[in-house]
Amino acid sequence: MLLAGAALAFALALRVVYGEKASISTLAFAGGLVLLALEAVFSAQGLAANTHEQTLKWYSWRFLPLAFIPAVWLIFAVTYARGNYQQFWKRWRLVIAALAIVTPAVVILFWKYIFDETLGQWRLGYAGRIAHVCVVLGATGVLMNIERTFHASVGLMRWRLKFMVIGLAALFLTRIYTSTQVLIFSSVSSSFDIYNAAALIICVVLGFVSLSRAQGFMLDLYPSPTLVYRSFAVLLIGGYLLAVGFLADAVRYMGGSTSFPFQAFLLLIGLVGLGLLVVSDRVRLWLKRFVSTHLRRPVHDVRKVWRTFSETTAGQVDETELCRASVKWIAQTFDTLSVTIWLVPPQGGQLMFGASTSVSEDQAAELVQSNEGIAAALEKLREHPASIDIDASKEPWVETVRAWHPAKFSHGGNRICVPVLSAGDLTAVMMLGDRVAGVPFSAEELDLLKCIADQTAGDLVRLRLSHRLAEAKEIQAFQTMATFFVHDLKNTASTLSLLVQNLRDHFDRPEFREDAVRALSKSVGRINDLISRLGSLRQEFHMNPTPAQLHEIVGAALKDFDGLADTVLIKSLRPTPRALLDAEQMQRVIVNLVLNAKEAVKGAGEIHVETEPQERYAVLTVRDNGCGMSPDFIKRQLFRPFQTTKVKGIGIGMFHTKMIVEAHAGRIQVESLEGHGTTFRVLLPLAGGEI
């Protein structure tokens, strides 16, 4: 039996390696089977040995593949059939790493302590006991993960992987049984090897069946990594270990019994059988119908159904996640293996795959691509709000709808199509089929499905409107940020325009040409900076303040305005103590204020720029004798974006200026009188100062 189990395990490993697409789960599955096969071969050699020394040697070699079994199979359990396995990998990676390091290290480094010959022929040493403890821990982790995967599956997906789960459960529950027995008695028995071999054969046979059902490893489930629920695997293992503990105490109290391992094995088989009954779809359906028939209750408690459906879908913020949650809930509530939701784009076009318990995304793409008459069928569904039995209907267009939901079982009953309508607009198509035991849908259930479809339509419309609102806000934010850049470009263009105006009058002066080259270089640098910042529009506004003196920054910024035509620029830059300033951003403030003043005086007038210390502040003052502003404009519009009195203005300069000043923990004051001019005062706290 041991060699037969090893041969079957090798065969299944080859089938997976050469017949499936390479992935973490397929490689871990094949590697785990090879390790189990090697362990069975070594055990068989040990049983066939003629001497005690040979037996001990082969059983010691058996611990080499055994040391890697917990980690490899836990890797498989964490990744099998999970589209979001990366999230579970993060939660289990430390456990996997510990099992992958500790167990082989103990076996290899303490090889001579696997068996303790001073205690007898079959007594285990502490290294062997530690290895079996790791096997129990790893097997428990495997059972917890495959249980979670099983909970996440519904409908046809559950039907496909059910045999794989049952086979793995039988294998690792048997492993827990044999390892706990070895730990209790500190010895190895040939009967334990037979149990392990039988479990391996069962697991391999069920694995072949599952692969044929699932068409390989083509399963794509999304268990919730944060879902908290009672783990039946942990309860089962805990109950078994507790019962075995009481049984061992009872046997010890009664003087011992040679049948104790057999009793423990029967207990394990009983618990496994109970577990299979609990997860059986047919048993659950039978219980539900028994209650409905004999206790005179409806099949579904409408209040409970509606509450659970609302709780399941209320928190979904994505159409795909909403569809996944809905098909899973519908499949569980109506005992239906195949549930699919197709999304109808609001702007028209190709039918989109939402989610399914029986169809993968690749299969869905093929169904839509090879299907003709989709537009006509969708138009008919808009006119037909009631549920449709697509197997009983003789309408020509229904043939197109049938192709969207292939039947998997001949005895699964008729398929149902439920249009998902919102205000007469078709938002999705819900399809159900392959009901457990082929039970037809009652009128009560069809009405309930229509209500669920209406609720789903409302959820889809809500999500689509939310996404459109989010996109509109993103576009608005983009436009706002783009306006900032346009304003900076406008200021740069104004600086260059001033330079061009002065070229005719001052080109012959060497010092002017030097200033002109410097101004051109600075403008080019500013344009390049704007271009680089275009690539990070989504980033927040950041300041890089360093200790600096305000009058030096102002002096550097005003060099671009030397030689203004028809405008007198009067500078009075008194030294100021150091303040925490972003020189580049503050130069933008100065340029904004001076350009605004120049436009206010309309080319003929005076602009005064002053800096001075004042108590805890460094103060910048920009004063002109231009047109001035009304009190109402200052109060309501001056610092708001896109508000301007200029013919060619875009109304962003003062908003940008105020934003920069406030980012420096400063404030800006305005005094203006229409027809007499305006004064801006920028107060910036000194280093260590507060406003």
HELIX and SHEET records of a PDB file:
HELIX    1   1 LEU A    2  GLY A   19  1                                  18    
HELIX    2   2 ILE A   24  ALA A   48  1                                  25    
HELIX    3   3 HIS A   52  TRP A   61  1                                  10    
HELIX    4   4 PHE A   63  THR A   79  1                                  17    
HELIX    5   5 TYR A   85  LEU A  109  1                                  25    
HELIX    6   6 TRP A  111  TYR A  113  5                                   3    
HELIX    7   7 GLU A  117  LEU A  119  5                                   3    
HELIX    8   8 TYR A  126  ALA A  152  1                                  27    
HELIX    9   9 GLY A  155  PHE A  185  1                                  31    
HELIX   10  10 SER A  190  ALA A  214  1                                  25    
HELIX   11  11 PHE A  232  TYR A  253  1                                  22    
HELIX   12  12 PHE A  260  VAL A  278  1                                  19    
HELIX   13  13 ASP A  281  HIS A  294  1                                  14    
HELIX   14  14 VAL A  302  ALA A  314  1                                  13    
HELIX   15  15 GLU A  319  THR A  333  1                                  15    
HELIX   16  16 GLU A  361  GLN A  369  1                                   9    
HELIX   17  17 ILE A  374  ARG A  382  1                                   9    
HELIX   18  18 VAL A  398  ARG A  402  1                                   5    
HELIX   19  19 VAL A  436  GLY A  438  5                                   3    
HELIX   20  20 ALA A  443  HIS A  506  1                                  64    
HELIX   21  21 PRO A  510  LEU A  534  1                                  25    
HELIX   22  22 LEU A  550  LEU A  558  1                                   9    
HELIX   23  23 LYS A  559  PHE A  561  5                                   3    
HELIX   24  24 ALA A  583  VAL A  601  1                                  19    
HELIX   25  25 PRO A  631  ARG A  636  1                                   6    
HELIX   26  26 GLY A  653  ALA A  663  1                                  11    
SHEET    1   A 5 MET A 352  SER A 356  0                                        
SHEET    2   A 5 THR A 336  LEU A 343 -1                                        
SHEET    3   A 5 ASP A 425  ARG A 435 -1                                        
SHEET    4   A 5 ILE A 416  SER A 422 -1                                        
SHEET    5   A 5 ILE A 388  ASP A 389 -1                                        
SHEET    1   B 2 THR A 546  GLN A 549  0                                        
SHEET    2   B 2 ARG A 578  LEU A 581 -1                                        
SHEET    1   C 5 THR A 567  LEU A 573  0                                        
SHEET    2   C 5 GLY A 605  GLN A 614  1                                        
SHEET    3   C 5 TYR A 617  ASP A 624 -1                                        
SHEET    4   C 5 GLY A 677  PRO A 685 -1                                        
SHEET    5   C 5 ARG A 667  LEU A 673 -1                                        
END                                                                             
